[in-house]
Each structure stands twice: as C-alpha cells, then as structure tokens.
Amino acid sequence: MAEKNYYSVDPMGKLMCARCKKAMVKGKAMFSYMGNAFPVELPVCPECGFVYVPEDLAMGKVLTVERSLEDK
C-alpha cells in the first residue's frame, strides 16, 4: 500500500536554508496536533533538518484542520 501524503511541495532547487546555505530538498515531515498526525512532503534542509512550511499551507489547510479538530 502506498504511503499517503496530505500535502506535497517540491522546492525544485529554488529554496535555500538561510542557516546552512544549502538548497532545500523534498523530504518527509509530520504535522501533529491534538494527538493526530498528518504526513506531508515539504522542503527540508539536508544539513540541519529545518522544514519550510509555506504560508499558504500554514494559513490555509493547517488552520482549517486545527479548527475542525478543536470543534470535535
């Protein structure tokens, strides 16, 4: 069975880690909120592991999921 990702962003070599000065690569990350976890693929620094969360994701889908979980 294929692993499901709820969101995916490919940095296509355009994003750089400000700390390490390395190009960010597509990597696996996990969002966790109120005991629920959601696998995503986001730009990750291969050196320090910093995960870049785009604003549209943070203020859109993530916020919507947080609100729906809080309402339950």
Secondary structure, DSSP 8 states (H G I E B T S, - for coil): -----S-B---TT--B-TTT--B-EEEEEEEEETTEEEEEEEEE-TTT--B---HHIIIIIHHHHHHHHHH-
